[in-house]
Amino acid sequence: MAANSDELLLEDTVLLQCRVNGQNREEVIRPSASLLDWLRDDLRLTGTHMGCMTGHCGACTVMIDGKIAKSCITLAASVQRKQITTLEGLGQNGKLSPLQQAFWDEAGFQCGFCAPGILLSAEELLRENPNPSVEEIREALAGNLCRCTGYQSILRAVQVAASRMRPSSIAEDK
Amino acid sequence: MSLHPQYARPRSAAQAVELLRGLGSGAVVIAGGQELMPHINYGRLMPSVLVDISALPDLMGIQDVDGVLSIGALTVLRELKKNSLVKTSLPLLSRAASLVGGGWQVHNRGTLGGNIVAMHPLYDIIPPLLVLDAEVEILSAGEVRRAPLAAVISETSLGLGQRALITRIFLRATPPDFGWAYEKLKITEGAYGSANAAAVVAMHGGKVRAARLVIGAVSEQPIDGGAAVESLLGRPFDDHIAQEFEAACAALVTQPMNDQQGNSRWRRAMAGVIARRAISVAVSRASAQQI
């Protein structure tokens, strides 16, 4: 930190400090790097997929402080001290999360390219709204494109995950 | 222009504009990045310095000051959709923010200020801000001024310039007896709008007492529907009048756009359709308030 608060230095590189999937990270990055570049190229977290680099397709979706974002159009330098969650942060100890398991059971993955992004979008939805309607699921996934166009199985997978994850699901199933 | 931009993270808005004053035109202010990052990724924009304002506390927060909402320029679209003050006092803005393309990801990062400075003819936020008579606070080195948004975007003498920041947006709460509507026409779910319209209407005894309308996404600049709306005053909004009104709104579009969202002839026609739809919904909402 500069001693004089009026003095603001232009930096050629940025020291980025944040948490990724619960782990502290500290890396020197290029100022113009996208969050996607940093996650994939430097951290080798390749579960986050690169699709369009324009923010249209949503394959690169990650969470920043619990809110989904398209990492390809997020400046890496701007996530200073934030909590990042990528696909690799969803399951635990090599086990699929309940959401991932529902996608597996309902054939929601298909070719798998858009799946990482869709899983993160569905994750934010279900944290906020454990009992979403089909319309609400559609709205929450509007920023993700699936070129297999298998949206029906994706919608079904999110519904199944929601019903399994609700605290009352055991009673409901009977 | 540079392949390797430098980076600065000012700690206050004042420090940001002081920095901008000393930098050349290659300096670019970045907040949510939703507009700029695609251009940076593809090399269409090569800033010499990225001035990251995304964490400036003086550009955040929403306050109600005597019926006027002061909204920080960094407020994201998702917050405009969910914030209870915005939902109750400015339902039109809240609704328009929820219909922005790109999904929650973009709503979580895209800012109100960024939507204004992007000045993209197809975006959703400027038409409702104009209908609601938004004012913006602009900070440049040593000066804070407040100006109507309409003047800022139409007059170069009042324009933002390269060394200023929009810090806050001020909006008077919509009176509860006003109906409102934001209508948007899209060819597919993910596409940009082909036409949009923001409206507020007040009714009295089944007749239109007051109305405001702005039509967007059909020409380079948003279109003030004032001339067409005037003919509605003191009359009920019945089918016959609505039809006349639709034609009058289409006629306001003298330079329709011709792009992937539709050709110019169709865009002009859709301007009328979407304007009629917006006024119709606003009239229904206003009429429901009367009962």
Contacts between the chains, C-beta under 8 A, distances in Angstrom:
chain1	res1	chain2	res2	distance
A	5	B	11	6.8
A	5	B	15	7.8
A	6	B	15	7.3
A	6	B	18	7.8
A	8	B	8	5.7
A	8	B	10	5.8
A	8	B	11	7.8
A	8	B	15	5.9
A	8	B	19	5.6
A	9	B	8	7.4
A	10	B	6	4.1
A	10	B	7	7.0
A	10	B	8	5.3
A	10	B	49	5.9
A	11	B	6	6.1
A	11	B	7	4.8
A	11	B	8	7.0
A	12	B	4	7.3
A	12	B	6	5.8
A	12	B	7	7.8
A	13	B	7	7.9
A	14	B	7	5.3
A	30	B	4	6.9
A	31	B	4	7.7
A	31	B	5	5.3
A	31	B	6	6.4
A	31	B	7	3.4
A	31	B	50	5.4
A	32	B	4	7.3
A	32	B	5	5.2
A	32	B	40	5.7
A	32	B	47	7.8
A	32	B	50	6.6
A	34	B	37	6.3
A	34	B	41	6.4
A	53	B	38	6.9
A	53	B	41	4.4
A	53	B	42	6.9
A	54	B	38	4.2
A	54	B	41	7.2
A	54	B	42	7.5
A	55	B	34	6.3
A	55	B	37	7.0
A	55	B	38	5.8
A	55	B	102	6.2
A	55	B	105	7.6
A	55	B	106	6.6
A	56	B	102	7.5
A	56	B	190	7.0
A	58	B	103	6.3
A	58	B	105	6.3
A	61	B	105	5.7
A	64	B	108	7.7
A	67	B	78	7.4
A	67	B	104	7.8
A	67	B	108	4.3
A	68	B	104	5.5
A	68	B	105	4.9
A	68	B	108	6.1
A	69	B	105	5.2
A	69	B	108	5.7
A	69	B	109	5.3
A	70	B	102	7.8
A	70	B	105	4.5
A	70	B	106	7.0
A	70	B	109	7.7
A	72	B	37	7.1
A	72	B	41	6.7
A	73	B	33	5.7
A	73	B	34	5.7
A	73	B	37	3.7
A	73	B	38	5.9
A	73	B	41	7.4
A	73	B	109	7.7
A	74	B	33	5.9
A	74	B	37	7.0
A	74	B	109	6.6
A	75	B	30	6.0
A	75	B	33	4.8
A	75	B	37	6.5
A	75	B	50	7.1
A	75	B	52	6.9
A	75	B	54	7.8
A	77	B	7	5.8
A	77	B	9	7.5
A	77	B	50	7.4
A	77	B	52	6.1
A	78	B	30	7.3
A	78	B	33	6.7
A	78	B	52	5.6
A	78	B	54	4.6
A	78	B	55	7.6
A	80	B	9	7.6
A	80	B	55	7.2
A	121	B	103	7.2
A	121	B	104	6.6
A	121	B	105	7.3
A	124	B	104	6.8
A	139	B	104	8.0
A	140	B	103	7.8
A	140	B	104	6.0
A	141	B	103	7.3
A	142	B	102	8.0
A	142	B	103	4.3
A	142	B	104	7.5
A	142	B	189	6.3
A	142	B	190	7.3
A	143	B	102	5.4
A	143	B	103	1.7
A	143	B	104	5.9
A	143	B	105	4.5
A	143	B	106	6.3
A	144	B	103	6.6
A	145	B	190	6.8
